[in-house]
Amino acid sequence: MNKYDTEEAWASSPVTLRDYVDGNPSFQLRFNIRRVLACMLAAALGCGMIYAAAAYASLDEQDAFALTATGVVVIILAFAVALFGLKYRAFAPTGARLKNVVVYYDIEQLSRVRKAIEAADVSQLPMPKFEGAVRVEAFIGVDDSVVCLQISEYVDFNYHPVIVPAVFTDSKAQPLIDFLKLNS
């Protein structure tokens, strides 16, 4: 049992949306099998290039070096992608990948945005800005099955949570998802 298993623990701590999603059992980190296979294939291709450079005596020194250097670069890129891009966040009940979306508002609109998000009423939401002191960050399921969002306020050179992350999976989710997709 982690420290955020109860709703009261979430409400009493200034948890960020990413911490909430990473610690909530309704969401999971999953491996991207296609990317794993692509990284393995790229590493094998790089090894093949290095082997070919060493095995073929008919290659002159410059061509052998170029083939070896290309093979090393391909292997390094495969490992870099493997280190930084093999996991993704997903909604556990449906397995849908989560996409991160952010919209901004002016500080004067904070109470209006907060009321609209808490009521899940998109008609109350003003048009977002390009930048602003209020940030609405959301994770949206690519199959439109879930939206998890949080409002943060810009204070002391950083965004700080204003509300506890809210998760919508019912009929209230679809208008919020459509609004966020349209305005991000």
C-alpha positions in Angstrom: 0.0 0.0 0.0 1.5 3.3 -1.0 1.0 6.6 0.7 -1.6 7.8 -1.9 -4.0 4.8 -1.7 -6.8 6.8 0.0 -8.6 9.8 -1.3 -7.9 11.7 1.9 -4.2 11.3 1.4 -4.5 12.8 -2.0 -6.6 15.7 -0.7 -4.2 16.6 2.1 -1.1 16.7 0.0 -0.1 19.1 -2.8 0.4 16.2 -5.2 1.1 16.9 -8.9 -0.8 15.2 -11.7 2.1 13.1 -12.7 2.6 11.8 -9.2 -1.1 11.1 -8.9 -1.1 9.1 -12.2 2.1 7.3 -11.4 0.9 6.3 -7.9 -2.8 5.5 -8.6 -3.6 1.9 -9.3 -6.1 2.9 -12.0 -3.1 3.9 -14.1 -0.1 1.9 -15.1 3.3 2.3 -16.7 3.5 -0.2 -19.6 6.3 -1.3 -22.0 5.9 -0.3 -25.6 6.6 -3.7 -27.3 6.9 -2.3 -30.8 9.6 0.1 -29.6 11.4 -2.7 -27.8 11.5 -4.7 -31.0 12.5 -1.7 -33.1 15.4 -1.0 -30.7 16.5 -4.6 -30.8 16.4 -4.6 -34.6 18.3 -1.3 -34.8 21.0 -2.7 -32.4 21.3 -5.8 -34.5 21.6 -3.7 -37.7 24.3 -1.7 -36.1 26.2 -4.8 -35.0 25.8 -6.1 -38.6 27.3 -3.0 -40.0 30.3 -3.3 -37.7 30.7 -7.0 -38.6 30.5 -6.2 -42.3 33.1 -3.5 -42.0 35.5 -6.0 -40.3 34.6 -9.0 -42.5 34.9 -7.7 -46.0 38.5 -7.3 -47.0 37.5 -5.6 -50.3 36.5 -2.4 -48.4 39.1 0.3 -48.3 40.0 1.9 -45.0 37.7 4.9 -45.4 34.6 2.8 -46.3 35.3 0.4 -43.4 35.6 3.3 -41.0 32.4 4.9 -42.3 30.5 1.6 -42.0 31.8 1.0 -38.4 31.0 4.6 -37.3 27.5 4.3 -38.7 27.0 1.0 -36.9 28.2 2.5 -33.6 25.8 5.5 -34.1 22.9 3.2 -34.8 23.6 1.2 -31.7 23.9 4.3 -29.5 20.6 5.7 -30.9 18.9 2.3 -30.3 20.1 2.3 -26.6 19.1 6.0 -26.2 15.6 5.3 -27.4 15.5 2.2 -25.2 16.5 4.2 -22.1 14.1 7.0 -22.6 11.1 5.8 -24.7 10.1 2.3 -23.8 7.5 3.0 -21.2 4.2 4.8 -21.5 1.3 5.7 -19.1 -2.0 3.8 -19.6 -5.4 3.6 -18.1 -5.6 0.2 -16.5 -9.2 -0.8 -17.1 -9.1 -0.2 -20.9 -5.3 -0.3 -21.5 -5.6 3.0 -23.4 -2.4 5.0 -23.7 -2.5 8.4 -22.0 -1.7 11.6 -23.9 -0.6 14.7 -22.0 -2.4 18.0 -22.8 -1.9 21.4 -21.3 -4.0 24.6 -21.6 -3.4 28.0 -20.0 -5.6 30.8 -18.6 -5.1 34.2 -17.0 -5.0 34.4 -13.2 -8.3 36.4 -13.2 -10.0 33.3 -14.7 -8.9 30.9 -11.9 -12.2 30.7 -10.0 -14.2 30.3 -13.2 -11.9 27.5 -14.5 -12.0 25.8 -11.1 -15.8 25.8 -11.0 -16.0 24.6 -14.5 -13.6 21.7 -13.9 -15.2 20.7 -10.6 -18.6 20.7 -12.3 -17.3 19.1 -15.5 -19.2 21.8 -17.4 -17.3 22.8 -20.5 -19.7 25.6 -21.3 -18.3 27.6 -18.3 -14.7 27.3 -19.5 -13.3 30.4 -21.2 -11.1 30.2 -24.3 -7.6 29.2 -23.2 -4.5 31.5 -23.8 -1.1 30.7 -25.3 0.5 31.3 -21.9 -0.9 32.1 -18.5 -0.6 31.9 -14.7 -3.2 29.2 -14.6 -2.4 25.8 -16.1 -4.9 23.0 -16.7 -2.8 19.8 -17.3 -4.6 16.6 -18.3 -3.9 13.0 -19.3 -6.4 11.9 -21.9 -6.9 8.3 -22.9 -6.4 7.9 -26.7 -9.7 6.0 -26.8 -11.5 8.9 -25.0 -12.3 6.6 -22.1 -10.8 8.7 -19.3 -9.5 12.2 -18.5 -7.5 13.0 -15.4 -6.8 16.7 -14.9 -5.5 19.2 -12.5 -5.4 23.0 -12.2 -2.1 24.6 -11.1 -1.3 28.2 -10.4 2.1 29.9 -11.2 3.6 31.1 -8.0 7.3 31.6 -7.2 8.6 30.6 -10.6 6.7 27.3 -10.7 3.2 25.9 -11.1 1.7 24.6 -7.9 -1.5 22.5 -7.7 -4.7 24.3 -6.8 -7.0 21.3 -6.8 -6.6 17.6 -6.2 -6.4 15.7 -9.6 -9.8 14.9 -10.9 -10.6 11.7 -12.9 -13.6 11.5 -15.2 -14.7 8.3 -16.9 -18.4 8.7 -17.3 -20.5 10.9 -19.6 -18.8 14.0 -18.1 -15.5 13.0 -19.6 -16.3 13.3 -23.2 -17.1 17.1 -23.3 -13.9 17.8 -21.3 -11.8 15.6 -23.6 -13.3 17.3 -26.7 -12.6 20.7 -25.3 -9.0 19.9 -24.3 -8.2 18.2 -27.6 -9.6 21.2 -29.5 -7.8 23.8 -27.5 -4.4 22.2 -26.9 
